[in-house]
Amino acid sequence: MGDQNPNVYYGHYYAAPDGTLMARDSEGNEQPLIDELAGADIICNGILQDIKNPVIFVGAGDVGRHNFL
């Protein structure tokens, strides 16, 4: 996966075997998705969600780890 536009950053988001949502950037660096989200100024969720089984990006246990507004 390579960046097509120098002002756009692409990544891959997936669930680790233990259920932790992970983020992998175009250089192969991995970190928990919650840490990736905490470093963003603006977050836009652009995925189509199944309303009966939505993907929860920020769990109750994650809120205390970062200073979310």
SULSUL-V897456 format. One record per pair of residues at least 4 apart in sequence whose C-alpha atoms are under 7 Angstrom apart, sorted by the first residue. I is the first residue (numbers start at 1). J is the second residue. Records with the same first field share a line. If there is no record, write none. Layout:
# SULSUL-V897456
I=J ; J
This chain:
# SULSUL-V897456
1=26
2=26
3=8 ; 9 ; 10
10=25 ; 26
11=23 ; 24 ; 25 ; 26
12=23 ; 24 ; 25
13=21 ; 22 ; 23 ; 24
14=21 ; 22 ; 23
15=19 ; 20 ; 21 ; 22
16=20 ; 21 ; 22
20=32
21=32 ; 33
22=30 ; 31 ; 32 ; 33
23=30 ; 31 ; 32 ; 33 ; 36
24=28 ; 29 ; 30 ; 31
25=29 ; 30
31=35
32=36
33=37
34=38 ; 58 ; 62
35=39
36=40
38=66
49=54
50=54
58=62 ; 63
59=63
63=68
